Amino acid sequence: MPQAIFRIETDTHPLIGLLTTGSDKPTRYFSVDDAQLRDASSNGLNGIRAILTADREVPRTAEYDAAPRLRPFHAAPSADGLVSGFMRSHVSKMPERTSPREPVEPARWFFKGIDRWLRETGDALHVPADAIALIEEPEVVLVFLSDEQGDPKYAGYTLGNDLCDIGLHLKDPAYNPYCKLCETSLVPYVFLDNPPTSVTGTVTITRNGQTSWKGDFSCGTDSLYYTADEMVGHFFSYPIVRRPGALNYVFLGADSASYHDGYRIADGDDISIDFASHNVQLNNHIAFTPASVVTAS
Protein backbone atom coordinates (compact mmCIF):
# COMPACT_ATOMS: atom_id res chain seq x y z
CA MET A 1 0.00 0.00 0.00
CA PRO A 2 1.18 3.56 -0.66
CA GLN A 3 2.07 5.87 2.17
CA ALA A 4 -0.47 8.52 3.10
CA ILE A 5 -0.27 11.81 4.96
CA PHE A 6 -2.82 13.60 7.13
CA ARG A 7 -2.84 16.56 9.51
CA ILE A 8 -3.58 16.86 13.22
CA GLU A 9 -3.85 19.96 15.38
CA THR A 10 -2.02 20.14 18.72
CA ASP A 11 -2.17 22.81 21.41
CA THR A 12 0.84 24.56 19.90
CA HIS A 13 1.19 23.68 16.22
CA PRO A 14 -0.02 21.37 13.44
CA LEU A 15 1.69 18.08 12.68
CA ILE A 16 1.75 15.92 9.58
CA GLY A 17 1.16 12.23 10.17
CA LEU A 18 2.63 9.60 7.85
CA LEU A 19 1.26 6.06 7.72
CA THR A 20 0.92 3.05 5.47
CA THR A 21 -2.74 2.02 5.52
CA GLY A 22 -3.31 -1.65 6.19
CA SER A 23 0.16 -1.99 7.74
CA ASP A 24 1.26 -2.64 11.32
CA LYS A 25 3.92 0.04 11.05
CA PRO A 26 3.33 2.82 13.60
CA THR A 27 2.29 6.26 12.42
CA ARG A 28 5.10 8.81 12.36
CA TYR A 29 4.61 12.54 13.03
CA PHE A 30 6.50 15.51 11.61
CA SER A 31 6.60 19.18 12.51
CA VAL A 32 5.48 20.60 9.15
CA ASP A 33 3.01 23.47 8.83
CA ASP A 34 0.67 24.36 5.94
CA ALA A 35 3.08 26.79 4.27
CA GLN A 36 5.99 24.33 4.43
CA LEU A 37 3.87 21.55 2.97
CA ARG A 38 2.71 23.79 0.10
CA ASP A 39 6.29 24.83 -0.60
CA ALA A 40 7.43 21.20 -0.63
CA SER A 41 4.67 20.32 -3.09
CA SER A 42 6.29 22.60 -5.69
CA ASN A 43 8.54 19.62 -6.34
CA GLY A 44 5.63 17.19 -6.54
CA LEU A 45 5.56 13.89 -4.71
CA ASN A 46 9.33 13.82 -4.27
CA GLY A 47 9.25 17.23 -2.60
CA ILE A 48 6.58 16.11 -0.15
CA ARG A 49 8.47 12.94 0.71
CA ALA A 50 11.69 14.92 1.13
CA ILE A 51 10.26 17.25 3.78
CA LEU A 52 9.27 14.31 6.00
CA THR A 53 12.81 13.94 7.32
CA ALA A 54 14.25 12.71 10.62
CA ASP A 55 15.11 16.23 11.80
CA ARG A 56 11.43 17.19 11.59
CA GLU A 57 10.12 14.02 13.22
CA VAL A 58 8.62 14.32 16.69
CA PRO A 59 8.13 11.49 19.19
CA ARG A 60 4.87 9.61 18.72
CA THR A 61 2.38 9.90 21.58
CA ALA A 62 -1.01 8.41 22.41
CA GLU A 63 -2.42 11.96 22.31
CA TYR A 64 -1.36 12.35 18.69
CA ASP A 65 -2.79 8.96 17.73
CA ALA A 66 -6.14 9.89 19.29
CA ALA A 67 -6.38 13.34 17.66
CA PRO A 68 -8.88 13.85 14.80
CA ARG A 69 -7.25 13.29 11.42
CA LEU A 70 -7.75 16.16 8.99
CA ARG A 71 -6.99 16.88 5.34
CA PRO A 72 -3.35 17.97 4.97
CA PHE A 73 -3.65 20.51 2.14
CA HIS A 74 -5.13 23.98 2.12
CA ALA A 75 -5.04 26.71 -0.48
CA ALA A 76 -2.56 29.54 -0.06
CA PRO A 77 -4.07 32.55 1.77
CA SER A 78 -4.25 34.45 -1.52
CA ALA A 79 -6.02 31.66 -3.48
CA ASP A 80 -9.14 29.59 -2.93
CA GLY A 81 -9.08 25.87 -3.48
CA LEU A 82 -11.29 24.53 -6.25
CA VAL A 83 -13.28 21.29 -6.09
CA SER A 84 -14.38 19.93 -9.47
CA GLY A 85 -14.38 16.77 -11.52
CA PHE A 86 -15.46 14.72 -14.49
CA MET A 87 -18.64 12.83 -15.34
CA ARG A 88 -19.38 10.11 -17.88
CA SER A 89 -15.72 9.25 -17.57
CA HIS A 90 -16.02 5.47 -17.14
CA VAL A 91 -15.89 2.88 -19.91
CA SER A 92 -19.25 1.47 -18.73
CA LYS A 93 -20.90 4.83 -19.40
CA MET A 94 -19.52 5.20 -22.92
CA PRO A 95 -21.01 2.19 -24.77
CA GLU A 96 -21.20 4.10 -28.04
CA ARG A 97 -17.45 4.73 -28.06
CA THR A 98 -15.08 2.36 -29.81
CA SER A 99 -11.32 1.98 -30.11
CA PRO A 100 -9.12 3.47 -31.35
CA ARG A 101 -10.09 6.61 -29.42
CA GLU A 102 -8.20 9.23 -31.42
CA PRO A 103 -8.85 12.09 -31.51
CA VAL A 104 -10.13 12.22 -27.94
CA GLU A 105 -12.61 14.98 -27.12
CA PRO A 106 -12.43 16.51 -23.62
CA ALA A 107 -14.19 14.70 -20.80
CA ARG A 108 -17.29 16.41 -19.39
CA TRP A 109 -16.28 18.63 -16.48
CA PHE A 110 -18.29 19.95 -13.52
CA PHE A 111 -17.76 22.52 -10.76
CA LYS A 112 -18.37 21.30 -7.22
CA GLY A 113 -17.28 24.13 -4.96
CA ILE A 114 -14.32 25.47 -3.00
CA ASP A 115 -12.15 23.52 -0.59
CA ARG A 116 -13.71 25.16 2.48
CA TRP A 117 -16.99 23.47 1.54
CA LEU A 118 -15.52 19.98 1.82
CA ARG A 119 -16.68 17.81 4.70
CA GLU A 120 -14.81 15.24 6.77
CA THR A 121 -15.81 11.71 7.72
CA GLY A 122 -18.38 11.90 10.52
CA ASP A 123 -19.86 15.17 9.24
CA ALA A 124 -23.42 15.52 7.98
CA LEU A 125 -23.88 16.15 4.26
CA HIS A 126 -26.62 18.75 3.73
CA VAL A 127 -28.83 18.77 0.64
CA PRO A 128 -31.98 20.67 -0.34
CA ALA A 129 -35.19 19.27 1.14
CA ASP A 130 -36.67 19.03 -2.38
CA ALA A 131 -33.83 16.90 -3.82
CA ILE A 132 -35.30 14.55 -6.42
CA ALA A 133 -33.01 11.51 -6.19
CA LEU A 134 -29.62 11.48 -4.49
CA ILE A 135 -26.72 9.25 -5.44
CA GLU A 136 -23.52 8.46 -3.56
CA GLU A 137 -20.42 8.31 -5.76
CA PRO A 138 -17.20 6.79 -4.36
CA GLU A 139 -14.37 8.31 -6.37
CA VAL A 140 -10.65 8.82 -6.73
CA VAL A 141 -9.74 12.49 -6.24
CA LEU A 142 -6.45 13.88 -7.58
CA VAL A 143 -4.78 16.71 -5.64
CA PHE A 144 -2.80 19.48 -7.35
CA LEU A 145 -1.09 22.56 -5.91
CA SER A 146 0.21 25.30 -8.20
CA ASP A 147 3.69 26.70 -7.57
CA GLU A 148 4.66 30.38 -7.64
CA GLN A 149 4.63 30.34 -11.46
CA GLY A 150 1.15 28.81 -11.56
CA ASP A 151 2.41 25.39 -12.67
CA PRO A 152 0.18 22.66 -11.15
CA LYS A 153 2.10 19.97 -9.29
CA TYR A 154 0.57 16.60 -8.55
CA ALA A 155 0.55 16.07 -4.76
CA GLY A 156 -1.09 12.65 -4.58
CA TYR A 157 -4.64 11.38 -4.47
CA THR A 158 -7.42 10.99 -1.96
CA LEU A 159 -10.83 9.28 -1.89
CA GLY A 160 -14.25 10.88 -1.60
CA ASN A 161 -18.01 10.75 -1.96
CA ASP A 162 -19.36 13.06 -4.66
CA LEU A 163 -22.94 13.13 -3.38
CA CYS A 164 -25.25 14.68 -5.97
CA ASP A 165 -28.88 14.89 -7.09
CA ILE A 166 -28.92 12.59 -10.10
CA GLY A 167 -32.69 12.97 -10.32
CA LEU A 168 -32.31 16.67 -11.03
CA HIS A 169 -29.67 15.95 -13.66
CA LEU A 170 -31.87 13.38 -15.39
CA LYS A 171 -34.82 15.76 -15.34
CA ASP A 172 -32.75 18.18 -17.41
CA PRO A 173 -28.94 17.95 -17.91
CA ALA A 174 -28.87 21.75 -17.93
CA TYR A 175 -29.58 21.53 -14.17
CA ASN A 176 -26.32 19.65 -13.59
CA PRO A 177 -24.60 22.68 -11.94
CA TYR A 178 -27.32 22.59 -9.25
CA CYS A 179 -27.14 18.79 -9.04
CA LYS A 180 -23.48 19.00 -8.05
CA LEU A 181 -23.96 21.55 -5.26
CA CYS A 182 -24.73 18.83 -2.71
CA GLU A 183 -22.07 18.67 -0.01
CA THR A 184 -19.08 16.39 -0.56
CA SER A 185 -16.78 14.54 1.84
CA LEU A 186 -13.20 13.27 1.64
CA VAL A 187 -11.18 10.85 3.71
CA PRO A 188 -8.46 12.75 5.64
CA TYR A 189 -5.60 11.03 3.80
CA VAL A 190 -3.60 12.00 0.73
CA PHE A 191 -1.78 9.01 -0.74
CA LEU A 192 1.72 9.73 -1.99
CA ASP A 193 1.54 7.69 -5.15
CA ASN A 194 0.42 7.81 -8.78
CA PRO A 195 -3.35 7.70 -9.46
CA PRO A 196 -4.49 4.18 -8.51
CA THR A 197 -5.42 1.70 -11.21
CA SER A 198 -8.06 0.09 -9.01
CA VAL A 199 -9.96 1.10 -5.88
CA THR A 200 -12.54 -1.37 -4.61
CA GLY A 201 -14.89 -1.51 -1.67
CA THR A 202 -18.44 -1.56 -0.38
CA VAL A 203 -21.12 1.05 0.24
CA THR A 204 -23.53 0.41 3.13
CA ILE A 205 -26.56 2.67 3.65
CA THR A 206 -28.29 2.48 7.00
CA ARG A 207 -31.81 3.73 7.74
CA ASN A 208 -33.26 3.77 11.26
CA GLY A 209 -30.37 1.65 12.48
CA GLN A 210 -30.90 -1.08 9.89
CA THR A 211 -28.94 -1.79 6.70
CA SER A 212 -31.22 -0.71 3.86
CA TRP A 213 -28.84 -1.08 0.91
CA LYS A 214 -25.39 -2.56 0.36
CA GLY A 215 -23.32 -2.91 -2.77
CA ASP A 216 -19.78 -3.16 -4.08
CA PHE A 217 -18.03 -0.54 -6.17
CA SER A 218 -14.90 -0.22 -8.27
CA CYS A 219 -13.12 2.88 -9.53
CA GLY A 220 -9.60 3.85 -10.57
CA THR A 221 -7.81 4.53 -13.82
CA ASP A 222 -8.40 1.01 -15.21
CA SER A 223 -12.14 1.77 -15.21
CA LEU A 224 -11.84 5.06 -17.10
CA TYR A 225 -12.57 5.68 -20.76
CA TYR A 226 -10.12 8.59 -20.70
CA THR A 227 -6.64 8.58 -19.23
CA ALA A 228 -6.04 10.73 -16.18
CA ASP A 229 -3.51 12.77 -18.17
CA GLU A 230 -6.08 13.47 -20.90
CA MET A 231 -8.60 14.64 -18.34
CA VAL A 232 -6.41 16.91 -16.23
CA GLY A 233 -4.37 18.06 -19.23
CA HIS A 234 -7.37 19.73 -20.84
CA PHE A 235 -8.65 21.06 -17.51
CA PHE A 236 -5.36 22.76 -16.70
CA SER A 237 -5.17 24.35 -20.14
CA TYR A 238 -7.36 27.10 -18.63
CA PRO A 239 -5.15 29.68 -16.88
CA ILE A 240 -7.76 30.59 -14.25
CA VAL A 241 -7.47 27.17 -12.57
CA ARG A 242 -3.67 27.22 -12.38
CA ARG A 243 -3.02 30.51 -10.66
CA PRO A 244 -0.04 30.68 -8.25
CA GLY A 245 -0.95 29.03 -4.97
CA ALA A 246 -4.11 27.39 -6.34
CA LEU A 247 -5.28 24.10 -4.84
CA ASN A 248 -7.33 21.73 -6.98
CA TYR A 249 -9.24 18.64 -5.90
CA VAL A 250 -10.22 16.81 -9.11
CA PHE A 251 -12.78 13.98 -8.97
CA LEU A 252 -12.27 11.32 -11.67
CA GLY A 253 -15.87 10.08 -11.76
CA ALA A 254 -17.87 7.12 -10.48
CA ASP A 255 -19.52 4.02 -11.87
CA SER A 256 -22.87 2.51 -10.78
CA ALA A 257 -24.24 3.08 -7.27
CA SER A 258 -27.37 2.62 -5.13
CA TYR A 259 -29.55 4.70 -7.46
CA HIS A 260 -28.92 2.32 -10.35
CA ASP A 261 -30.10 -0.54 -8.13
CA GLY A 262 -33.42 1.21 -7.49
CA TYR A 263 -32.57 2.54 -4.02
CA ARG A 264 -33.52 6.11 -3.07
CA ILE A 265 -31.49 7.88 -0.40
CA ALA A 266 -33.69 9.57 2.22
CA ASP A 267 -33.32 12.21 4.91
CA GLY A 268 -31.52 10.69 7.90
CA ASP A 269 -29.78 7.90 6.01
CA ASP A 270 -26.19 7.12 6.99
CA ILE A 271 -23.76 6.31 4.17
CA SER A 272 -20.65 4.29 4.97
CA ILE A 273 -18.08 3.79 2.24
CA ASP A 274 -15.44 1.17 2.96
CA PHE A 275 -12.53 1.69 0.58
CA ALA A 276 -11.35 -1.85 1.31
CA SER A 277 -8.44 -1.75 -1.12
CA HIS A 278 -7.00 1.15 0.89
CA ASN A 279 -8.24 0.13 4.35
CA VAL A 280 -9.98 3.47 4.98
CA GLN A 281 -13.62 4.39 5.59
CA LEU A 282 -15.83 7.41 4.99
CA ASN A 283 -19.01 7.84 7.03
CA ASN A 284 -21.60 10.59 6.63
CA HIS A 285 -25.17 11.35 7.70
CA ILE A 286 -27.59 12.74 5.09
CA ALA A 287 -29.53 15.81 6.22
CA PHE A 288 -32.30 17.33 4.10
CA THR A 289 -32.39 21.08 4.76
CA PRO A 290 -35.37 23.36 4.01
CA ALA A 291 -34.45 26.48 2.07
CA SER A 292 -34.67 29.91 3.67
CA VAL A 293 -36.93 32.44 1.99
CA VAL A 294 -34.64 34.70 -0.03
CA THR A 295 -35.80 37.55 -2.24
CA ALA A 296 -34.01 40.06 -4.44
CA SER A 297 -36.00 42.98 -3.10
Secondary structure as UniProt FT lines:
FT   STRAND          3..9
FT   STRAND          14..20
FT   TURN            21..22
FT   STRAND          28..30
FT   HELIX           34..41
FT   TURN            42..43
FT   HELIX           44..51
FT   HELIX           54..56
FT   STRAND          57..58
FT   HELIX           62..66
FT   TURN            77..78
FT   STRAND          81..87
FT   HELIX           91..93
FT   TURN            95..96
FT   STRAND          108..114
FT   HELIX           115..117
FT   TURN            121..122
FT   STRAND          124..128
FT   TURN            129..130
FT   STRAND          134..135
FT   STRAND          138..146
FT   TURN            148..149
FT   STRAND          152..161
FT   STRAND          164..165
FT   HELIX           166..171
FT   HELIX           173..175
FT   HELIX           176..179
FT   TURN            180..181
FT   STRAND          185..186
FT   STRAND          190..191
FT   STRAND          199..207
FT   TURN            208..209
FT   STRAND          210..219
FT   HELIX           221..223
FT   HELIX           228..235
FT   TURN            236..237
FT   HELIX           239..242
FT   TURN            244..245
FT   STRAND          247..251
FT   HELIX           258..261
FT   TURN            267..268
FT   STRAND          270..275
FT   HELIX           276..278
FT   STRAND          280..289
//
